[in-house]
Amino acid sequence: MEQQQNADLTFEEALARLTEVVVELEKGELTLDQSLSYFEQGIGLLRILVQKLNAFEERVDVLMEDFYQEAPSWLDSRDSGGKTK
């Protein structure tokens, strides 16, 4: 159930929660069972963050491809960032 709750987090919320998990683990005050539980939470949050980043990257790629298809040919100089030489 916690995994489902984490999946609904925004990128920023998941990153903040991951930071909290890391802080608790770094304190070194948790039992072994607690440490394992926090570690599992951290891995789950990392998976969510990577999925969100991948989705973001794919969306940017699609948007940029659409842009370059509509842009004037002189602007389609991707290697120079759109600047003419």
CORLIN-V528844 format. One record per pair of residues at least 24 apart in sequence whose ideal C-beta (glycine too) atoms are under 10 Angstrom apart, sorted by the first residue. I is the first residue (numbers start at 1). J is the second residue. D is the distance in whole Angstrom. If there is no record, write none. Layout:
# CORLIN-V528844
i->{I,I}
j->{J,J}
d->{D,D}
This chain:
# CORLIN-V528844
i->{2,2,2,2,3,3,3,3,3,3,6,6,6,6,6,7,7,7,7,7,8,9,9,9,9,10,10,11,11,11,11,11,11,11,12,13,13,14,14,14,14,14,14,14,14,15,15,15,15,15,16,17,17,17,17,17,17,18,18,18,18,18,18,18,19,20,21,21}
j->{37,40,41,44,40,41,44,45,47,48,41,44,45,47,48,44,47,48,51,52,48,45,48,49,52,48,52,48,49,51,52,53,55,56,52,45,48,44,45,46,47,48,49,51,52,45,46,48,49,52,45,41,42,44,45,48,49,42,43,44,45,46,48,49,45,45,45,46}
d->{10,9,7,8,10,9,6,10,9,9,8,6,6,9,6,9,9,6,9,10,9,8,7,9,9,10,8,8,7,10,5,8,10,8,10,10,10,9,5,9,10,5,5,10,7,8,10,10,6,9,10,8,9,10,6,9,10,6,10,9,4,7,9,7,9,10,7,10}
